């Protein structure tokens, strides 16, 4: 009978394969990973008193999300 493990480190330690679920418990940390996430600039809470003001606040939020790369930019038609 043979056994194939889902998780293993290849000889030499250059590569580790996770074939199952990787669970990171609360309080644990992972170091060395590049972060593809860029936070968007802060958008203050809206104090708009009319639809036009709310529209301006919403469009400012959309612009910040696009600038941070969290939303694709508008396509020119």
Secondary structure, DSSP 4 states (H G I P E B T S, - for coil): -----SEEE-TTSS-EEE-S-----TT----S------PPPP-PPP--SSHHHHHHHHHHHHHHHHHTTSSPPPPP-
